[in-house]
Amino acid sequence: MNNIDKYLLYKLKKSDIRAFDSLFKTNFSGLHRFATDILKSSVAAEEVVQDVFLKLWMKRTSIIIKSSLKAYLYRMVYNTSLNYLRDNQNAVHNQIAFDDIQSRVDLLNIQSEENIFENLLSAEIEQELKTTIDELPPGCKEVFILCRMDGMSYKEVATHLNLSVSTVKTQISRAIKKLIPIVQKHLPD
């Protein structure tokens, strides 16, 4: 999982509605097209995608993602679409071969030129973030790495470094202020 996905997932787990909204706006149309292709119904696809985002929000604090966030969402849409087909077998638009669905999913797993570009952009952003983290003042850098990369709580970091929790929060805030412009310049308008 790339750093942007990690950051969005972190913010999502912290119930950040802006992160959720960004995830929704960025991915809805692609997920809707994918579900429409499976279900052969735009209305059913919209229902499925909305259900996926609702499930994502409801399970945000316990979610574990090992691949990319985008791949996770597509897998959720795929599974929810299959469940929809199973639960609505009598509808005419549901007479679709599961082999056909599987072949479409397999095609999604093949890297397209767009995916290669996304990976290059992701690597560029990741390098910019690493460079900025390396340029942080030593104390700020150490606190940031322990909290954000090693997953320690503010209290654990404060105890480990013999600092107050308030100092840890201040250092994290300083680091984030330096990193936000990098992420923002790469977000779509």
Buried (B, 14 or more C-beta within 10 A) or exposed (E): BBBBBBBBBEBBEEEBEEBBEBBBEBBBEBBBEBBBBBBBBEEBBBBBBBBBBEEBBEEBEEBEBEEBBBBBBBBBBBEBBBEBBEEEEEBEEBEEEEEEBEEEEEEEEEEEEEBEEBEEEBEEBBEBBEEBBEEBEEEBBBBBBBBBEEEBEBEBBBEBBEBEBEBBBBBBEBBEEBBEEBBEEEEEE
